[in-house]
Amino acid sequence: MRFKVGDRVRVTRPEGGELSAAGALFVGQLGTVADIDNPEDAPYPYAVAFDTGSRLCFAEDELTYPEDSEAVIRFPRHEENLAASESDPVHHPSHYTSHPSGIECIQITEHMNFCLGNAMKYIWRAGLKTDDPIQDIDKAIWYLQREKERLSK
């Protein structure tokens, strides 16, 4: 095992390989190895905790030791985004900024196409904007089915 619990690591794309969709969201970010599973039992043995509060598992070839000269992508916590007040229904609605990771929904969805971004938006806010999380989930499914149909053509 190359890394140890407590090591600072940077997420990187493996040479000749692909990251998972979730892992791709963390490329360039720094985190700390929080736990290590047996690599024979787990294809992604390194549990990495990020400064944003998120945690995700990675394979050894998806991580490197950071170099001081490398630029690191960091998502600002939503508290830092809200300069004027905690509730800004136009620029930073609470149902998009209340995720425990501190990441605002748009910071993820702006890197997706329209249907996938909207599906993510409805999943993100399920039960937060309205009292009916089922309606949000149904809408997310509608956008995912529409994207699936587009890709099947």
Protein Blocks (a to p, Z undefined) as FASTA:
>chain_A
ZZdghiacdddddehiacdfklmmmgoiacddfbdcdfklpmblbccddfkopacdddfk
lpccddfklccdddddfklmmmmbmbdfklmcfklmmcfnlpafklmmmmpcfklmmmmm
mmmmgoklpmclklmmmmmmmmmmmmmmmmmZZ
